[in-house]
């Protein structure tokens, strides 16, 4: 499905219907890959550098449309603030103190600040924080999301965009978020791509091959990148959690948080690679969904 058609569908189809319909479409599209996966052994676990070189030439570079110029940062911050507040429209007046987990540039915080909310953003690194966010009044702290330096019930709403797949210990981060958000408050997470999905290694700026983390060892990828003068993203930035691990995490804390909204977004764009090299996938997981589910969006209410 082309991007213009997807964008049109997002505008006119209710989101729950769109998500469930897209999931059904992806499962149908992946039926041959699922059959190959179910019948596969686990060897070979990885392919060689010669295959990587061949596939790198076959696949075109991913078009990178995630920009960091001032206007893009401002627009993305406002879009994210609106996305969150629209989910709690009837309670907006009661939600005044927000916390961004993995804030990086802090522009989502800045957008909330402009709307009259008090915001704090934390990140393990400080160099990404934008001066424009600081000027808006955002409180920014360099801090580990798994060890928050805030008292219990300090916030009405904690949120995180595209960080949960990077946190080394997602359970510790969720536990801390539950601790610092007051009862009746909210935790919103929107993140991906998950590690075992087609872009989950986050190496798409250098390696064109989808599912490269499934097909090739870290050593093979690094050797190829060195030989070709390519810069890989550090593998330590991905926690390598599977969709099953996240599902188990939500279930573990269901007595402490209620799921108000939950979406898993599937992607079956390159499942032909599973058909061609099924053992490389079966050796990583017995759960086929690990390779299809790319993004998670969830809104919790703290009990």
N, C-alpha and C positions, 0 to 999 in steps of 0.2 A: 504494500500500500504506500503510495507516494506521500511525501510530507504535506503538500497542500491539501490532500484529501483527509489526512489525519488531523490537521489543524481545523478544517471545516467541521469534522465530526466532533471535535472537542467543544466547538462553539454551539452546536445545535443538539447534541445528544446528552441527556442527563449522565453525570459522571458514573454512578453505580452501574447503569446499563452499558455505558461505554467500556468500563473496565471488565465486566463479565463477558461482554461480547468479544472483546479483544482477546481475553484469556481463552475462550472457546476456539477462536480463529487460530491462535498460536498452537493450541493443543492439536487441532486438526492438521495444521501445517507440519507439525513435528511428529506425526504418527509413524512415518517410515524411520525416522531417527530413533524414536522410542523403541521400535521393534529391534533395530540393530543393537541398541544399547542393552536391551534385556537379554539378548542372546550372546553378548560379547563376553570374552574372558578379560583378564587384566594385564596381559602382556602383548605387545610392548607397552610400557607405561608412558614412554616419551618417544618423540621422533628426533631425528638427527638434524644437524645444522644445514645439511644439503637440502632437506625438505623445507626448512625455514627460509632459506634463500630463495627457493622456487616459489613458495607461497607469498613471500614478501613482494615479489614482482607481479604476482597474479592479482593481489588485492590492492585497490587504490587507497591512498591515505584518507583517513577520516577527516571530514570537513569540520574544523573546530570553530564553533559559533558561540563559545562562552567567552565573552570579552571582559576586559578589566579597565577599559577607559572610564573616565569620570562619569559620563552620561550612562553607560551600560551599568555601572555599579549603582548609580542612583535609581535607575529604572528597575533593576532587579530587586533592590531593597524594597521599593514601594510595592512591587508585585507580590513579594513574599509577605510583607506586612498585611496587605489586603487579603491574601490567601488564608492567612491564619485568622484574622478578625472576622472574615465572612463565616467561618465555621462556628463562631461563638457570638453571632450578631446580637442575640437577645441579652447577652451578659456582658457586653463590652464595657459598660459603665462601671461594673464591679471588678474589672480586670485592669489594674493600674500598674503593677510592678512586674516587668518581664525580664527573663534571663535567657541569653543566647549561649548555647553550649557549642563551642567551636566556631566563634564569631568571625574569625579571620579579618575581613575588611570592615565589619561592623555596620554595614549600610542598612541591613534589615533593622538593626537597633535604631539607627538614625531615623528611619522612616517612622518607626513607632514613636520615637521621641517627638517628632514633628506633629504627631497626632495626639500629643498630650500625655503619653505614657512615660513612666520612669523605666529606664532600661539599663541593664548591665550586660556586658559581653565578656566572655572569658575564652581564652585560647592558650594552648601550650606554647605557642610562639607569638611574639608581639609585633614582628615586623610587618605583618599584613594590615594592621589597623589603619584606617584612613583618617587623615586629618579632618575631613569633612564630617565624619562621625563624631570625632572628639569635639568639634565646634558646636555640634547640635546638643551636646550635654550628656552623651552616653558615658557611662562609667565602664572603662575597659580595664581588665585585670589579667595578667599573665598567670594562668592557673590550670592545673590538671582537672579535667572534667570528672575524673574518678575520685577526686579528693577535694571537693568544693569547700572553700573557706567561708561558708555562710551558715547562719543559724537555721534551725528547723523552721519551716513555715514562713520563709522570708519572701517568697514570690507567689504571685497569682498564676503565673504562666511561664513555663520553661519550654524552649524550642531548640531545634537543631536542624539545619539544612546541610545535606551532603557531607556529614561528618561521622555518622554512626558506623559507616563501613570502614572508617579509619581508626576509631578508638580501639586501643589494644584490648580493653576489657569492657565491652558493651554492658555487661550485667552491672558492673560497678558504677558506670555512668547512669544507668537507669535507676539504680538504687539510690544514688545521691540526688538525682532529680526528684524522686519521690520524697526524699527527706526534706528538701528545701522548698518544695511547693506545698502550700497550705491545703488542708482538706477542702474539696470542692473546686480546687484549682485544676489547671490543665497542663499536660505535657504533649507537645506536638513534635513528631519526628518525620522528616521527609528525606530519604537518602537512597543512594545507589550510584553506580551499578554495584550489585553484590559481587563478591569475589569470583564465584564460579560461573557467572553469566558472561556473555560474549565479550564485553568490554571491561570485565571486572578487575583485570590486572592494572587498569589505568595506564597502560603503556601505549595508547593509541597515537600519541604524538610522535613516537619513534617506530613502533612495530605495527604494520598494517594488518597483520593476521588476526582475525577474531579468535577468541578462545586460546590465545597464545600461552596462557598460564596452564592450560590443560594439555596442550600438545607438546610443549617444550619445557625442559628443566630450566631453572633459574640460571644454571651455569651455561647452558646453550644460548640462552637469550643474551646473557652478559657477554659471552665470547663473540657472538654475532654483532652486537652493538659496538663493541670495541673495534672489531675489524672494519665496520662500516662508518665509524665516527658518529654514532648515534648516542643520544643521552637518554637513558632509561630513568623512570621514576623509581626511587628507592623502594624495594619490596617491603621494607619495614613499615611503610605507610598504610598498608592494607592488613586488616585483621584476619582475613581469610575465613570469616564466618559464612556458613551455609544458610540457606533459607530455613532448613530444619532447626538449626540452632536458634535462629530468631523466633521461630514459632514456639519452640520450647521455652524460650525466655519469657515471652508474653504470657504463656500459660502459667509459668512459675509464679508470676506476680499478679495474677488475676484477682487475688483477694485484696490487693492493695490499690489496684487501679482498674477502672472499668474502661473497656475499649468502646469509645463512642463512634469511631470511624476507623475502618481498616481496609487498605487496598494493597494488593500485590500486583505489580505490573509485569507482564510477561514479554519476552522478546524471542522470536523464532527466526530472526533474519538469516542466520548462518548455521542452521542445524544440519545442513548438508555435510559439514565437517564431522559431525557425530556419526553420520552414515559412513563416511570414508575411513574414519579412525576411531571406531567405537571403544577399543580397549583403552585408549588414552583417557577417555571419560569415565569408563567403568572403574578404572583403577583409582579414581579420585573420590567417587561417591557411588552408593547404590541407589540414590534417590535422583531420578531423572529431573525433577523440578528444580534441583540445584542449578541446572544449566539453562533453565528457561526463565526463572523469576529474576528480574533485573532490578526492580525498585520496590521500596516499601514506603507507604504513607500511613501514619497511624496517629490518632488523637486519643489520648487517655484522660480520664478524669480521676483525680486522686480521691480515694475513699476517706 
